[in-house]
């Protein structure tokens, strides 16, 4: 069971790159661009990149979460 402080710590560590080994963090942030896109958009290991946004919106093909 975690709380908001735990989530804040986890998110900060994950975003700053200090939670994972450097090789794992690099793999997590490696994106494959979607073909035919003129903007910077791609998908990696559970992360999507849309211009400067890096994260996940909770949507999965055919499913969504809110």
matplotlib code that plots the C-alpha trace (Angstrom):
import matplotlib.pyplot as plt

x = [0.0, 1.4, 0.4, 0.8, 4.2, 5.4, 4.0, 5.7, 9.1, 8.7, 7.7, 10.6, 13.1, 11.8, 11.7, 15.2, 16.7, 17.9, 15.4, 16.7, 20.1, 21.4, 21.1, 17.5, 16.6, 18.2, 16.1, 13.0, 13.5, 14.4, 11.5, 10.5, 8.8, 5.4, 5.7, 4.6, 4.5, 5.7, 5.9, 8.1, 5.9, 6.9, 6.6, 9.1, 8.9, 5.6, 6.4, 5.2, 6.8, 4.7, 7.0, 8.2, 5.7, 7.1, 4.8, 1.7, -1.9, -3.4, -4.9, -4.3, -5.8, -9.4, -9.2, -8.9, -8.5, -9.4]
y = [0.0, 3.4, 6.9, 10.2, 10.8, 7.4, 8.2, 11.6, 10.0, 7.2, 9.7, 12.0, 9.2, 7.7, 11.0, 12.1, 8.7, 7.8, 4.9, 2.6, 1.5, 3.8, 1.1, 0.5, 4.2, 4.6, 1.7, 3.1, 6.4, 5.0, 5.7, 4.3, 7.0, 6.3, 6.2, 9.3, 11.7, 15.3, 16.0, 14.2, 11.3, 7.7, 4.9, 3.1, 0.8, 2.0, 5.6, 7.7, 10.9, 13.6, 16.6, 17.5, 15.3, 12.0, 9.6, 7.6, 8.8, 5.5, 4.5, 1.1, 0.2, -0.7, 0.3, 3.5, 4.4, 7.5]
z = [0.0, -1.0, -0.5, -2.4, -0.9, -2.1, -5.6, -5.6, -4.6, -7.3, -10.0, -9.2, -9.1, -12.4, -14.2, -13.0, -14.1, -10.6, -10.0, -12.8, -13.9, -16.6, -19.3, -18.3, -18.3, -21.7, -23.1, -21.4, -23.2, -26.6, -29.0, -32.3, -34.4, -35.9, -39.7, -41.6, -38.6, -39.0, -35.3, -32.8, -31.8, -30.9, -28.5, -26.2, -23.2, -21.8, -22.6, -25.4, -26.8, -28.2, -28.8, -25.3, -23.4, -22.2, -20.3, -20.8, -21.1, -19.8, -23.1, -24.7, -28.0, -27.3, -23.7, -21.6, -18.0, -16.1]

ax = plt.figure().add_subplot(projection="3d")
ax.plot(x, y, z, "-o")
ax.set_aspect("equal")
plt.show()
